[in-house]
């Protein structure tokens, strides 16, 4: 089954403790992206990647890092999480061209205390 | 920075009625997307609109795009309870589909 998976789905952590949220897709998509969703703000893009070793900042990249060492994986790294990073995070992927339809993962709810 | 505004933010409507959700955006873009999100779930792609005047329909939902007016509409015909969800529009930014800007969403509740 074609899908985007994220782990963990739920995470409660403390300020300053480094964490990684993994994202993996099995559709051989070149493009992957991370978003955060906050009430009243919709989704905002954090980082995106056009292909392996090619990443670029989105709308709200501060406090986040990403890497793209393999085509299928695009982890989101929070080196020193803060409470304002408490949010619902979505990973997405798509194959450039055609309908440009994006496929979203199930989401990761992160709480930083 | 590209701004995307949706209205209304909240919409409560009776089954069988028609209504339209509006999506305005601030700068030129050649692509617009509509998504649906059910409570506690991920986003599901509904429509991809890639040209001025594009119109797409799926069941009771129809989306259109007017790039000159920087406006997209999502029209609901004869609403049913199953359409209750939050609907988002998203617009391609400086890098097109690589850099999407989302509206704040319209929470639709269809009352039986």
Interface residues (C-beta under 8 A of the other chain):
Chain A: X31 X33 X35 X40 X41 X42 X43 X44 X45 X48 X50 X56 X58 X59 X90 X92 X94 X96 X99 X100 X101 X102 X103 X104 X105 X106 X107
Chain B: X1 X4 X31 X33 X41 X42 X43 X44 X45 X48 X50 X88 X90 X95 X97 X98 X99 X100 X101 X102 X103 X104 X105
